[in-house]
Amino acid sequence: MPHYPAAALASLLMLCAVDSFTIAGTLPPAYLFYLPPLAAFVGACLGVVGLLAFTLGRHLPIWLTRAAWPLAGLGVGLALANALGAFARLGTRYDELAKYTLAGCLVGGLMLGALCLSMQPSTRRPDGFLGSLGRPMRIVLALLLLIAIAALVYADRTLYVGLYREGHLALRIISLLLSSFALLLLARELRLPAIDWRGGLALFVLALVPAFGLQKDSAYTIHAFIIRPWPTITLRMARGALDIDRDGYSALLGGGDCNDFNSDINPGAQEVPDNGIDDNCLLGDRKSSFAKAETIPVPEQPSPMNVILITVDTLRADRLGIDDPTFGPDGLDTMPKVRAWAKDAVRFHHAFTPGAWTSVAMGSLMRGIYPRKLTWEAYYETNKYRMVRRPSKDTLAKGEKAAKMFPLSWNDPREPLAHWLQRRGMRTVGVVDDGFSQMLSRLVGTQRGFDLYHEVNPDPEDKKDLERRRKTERRPRRRKDSTTATIAIREMRRADQQGRFFLWVHFFGPHLPNSKHKNVRSDGESQSQMYDHEIRVVDQHVGRVLEAADTLQTPTAIIFTSDHGERFAARYRSHGANLQDGVLQVPLLARVPGWPVQDIQAAVSLVDLMPTILSLTETPAPPWLDGIDLGQLAGGKPAPKRLLLSDTWQYNRKGERFNDRTAAYDGKRKVVLDRIDHSFSVYDQQRSESEAVRLEGMAIDDFARTILGYIEDAGEMKLE
């Protein structure tokens, strides 16, 4: 038993070394200097925890010990299944996957408990049952454990990367446990030392070197930790141990806390203006802004043109294939109708979304304001894909459970684009398909400013509606992109007869889940190929809307874009977890009366659409907009020097934030701040999906200071 701390120490060092030399990324000397003592100290502490657990088991009655380990393993399996949402998704369209997840977690938990029991020391077997076996058998078992570790590491790096955080953490912890057991089985052969109090003190002293050496401006070194799983876990555990005021941030190891004796002061705190305290440890005390919107006049003259805004959910910019022969008629040919229409449009080749989720991007687009400046409300998505403000027995139907939390900003006090156009006399119409979600539902306030807001896929509005639908139909009927186009064309023609109008059409087609469509080209079963298959479907129906718009007799500006893109892995595709360019870059096309056909290379953002549309309709704009009028670029004026901003965040069903990132970029270079780990990363946007590059000097970098200034100006995102 005295070998447990040494086994855990060696295992953590080994796993950190494997990550360091097998995961792409630079290895700065400071990282190689700080990691070993930090990992050694954390590993030894974990070994002491294991030692205490097995010591307790040794002093319990045999029958109780034999029952305790399997029950503990079963409890761990149930907790993991719950964290992965298996229970919440039973009875939904993911029922089969939920059952497999639940079964796998239970079986895995029981196996883990049985393995711990077989390693439990006793008076009769001081090295445990497995440790008391002969040398050949112990060597074979150790090799089998190493093979299992390799399989777990492979699964961790290839399956659903960026998703199911709890599952990946479980794989890593089990890897460490199995590695420790493998070393314990060979403790005599490897001559593992017993770490006494003197060795523990030496490890503690060594750990002080990185504790004080790593500072919040050591971005290059910290990033080397953050991009590798086990070094990340090691750094987070050490920061947690050194977090004196238990506010989630440490003043040491580059944690960014500027006062570790006051839990109200930390990088995640709400900045209170003019209180003389730097509450969020960014750029000093924030000063109040007393700027108020002046009375905005209502135009007396009608708008010179109609405006049609078409957004397609989850559409990458590269799927348009403009100027890319591999996407032409002889290539992938994903969007032939839109591609043909784009020949007579202004094409913005470097357009970006302000948010990696629909919930983040669309609220920002419709108000022309970057996401963190908006007022957000906490909504919980249930396993029935309803959005509820506060899950309770009064709001949830039988079998309905909260699955995750999504902040929504549709009730921000600043009025959205449709309001200003409606206010100046235009008819405002929304035709929206948000698929299986309710992120664009009128239930969350999306309809503000629209004379007519047509939801193509109306979801259950409340608990009673959901229960009624469940009794009358086994599966909810879902309409298709064709329905969205048909309704949009009908409402377009009606609105055209009533004067100037603004029409927003949102297609859901390319979003998961993948479907098979008859008479539509399909190149294969990979995630990328199925994605292209879905895009070919939506292209047909977007093309119908574009063709109908060309028949209008009144001048009409048409803008085509997406809320965000998509990223691909071997077995899945996703968005929202990070700020990769494949998710941030979106298509943006505009055919506007008076705008010459051209290609614009300047980096632009979806927050530019509101000021652009207000300008096209000669509608006075409110003073708080972050975007610019793209008509200036179309008119030949040079693009202003500016950095664009994007955000993403993720919350679990308890409302706890576990991912929070902000990026500043100009189309050539991008800097990302991870607010959870307090680390910066720099990317070359001229190389597709590039790895992070060197980060020295980030404290005075314009990109980093833009991010910090943005967060300081916006204040901490506060959920209501």
Buried (B, 14 or more C-beta within 10 A) or exposed (E): BEBBBBBBBBBBBBBBBBBBEEBEBBEBEBBEEBBBBBBBBBBBBBBBEBBEBBEEBBEEEEEEBBBBBBEBBBEBBBBBBBBBBBBBBBBBBBEEEBEEBBEBBBEBBBBBBEBBBBBBBBEEBEBBBBBBBEEEEBBEBBEEBEEBBEEBBEBBBEBBBBBBBBBBBBBBBBBBBBBBBBBBBBBEEBEBBEBEEEBBEBBBEBBEBBBEBBBBBBBBBBBBBBBBBBBBBBBBBBBBBBBBBEBBBBBBBBBBBBBBEBBEBBBBBEBBEEEEBBBBBBBEBBEEEEEEEEEBEEEEEEBBBBBBBBBBBBBBBBBBBBEEEEBEEEEBBBBBBBBEBBEEBBBBBBBBBBBBBBBBBBBBBBBBBBBBBBBBBBBBBBBBBBBBBEBEEEBBBEBBBBBBBBBBBBBBEBBBBBBBBBBBBBBBBBBBBBBBBBBBBBBBBBBBBBBBBBBBBBBBEEBEBBBEBBEEEEEBEEBBBBBBBBBBBEBBEEBBEEEBBBBBBBBBBBBBEBEEBEEEEEEEEEBBEBBBBBBBBBBBBBBBBBEBBEEBEEBBBBBBBBBBBBBBBEEBBBBBBBBBBBBBBBBBBBBBEEBEEEEBEBBBBBBBBBBBBBBBBEBBBBEEBBBBBBBBBBEEEEBEEBBBBBBBBBBBBEEEBEBBBBBBBBBEBBBBBBBBBBBBBBBBBEEEEBEBBEBEEBBEBEBBBBBBBBBBBBBBBEBE
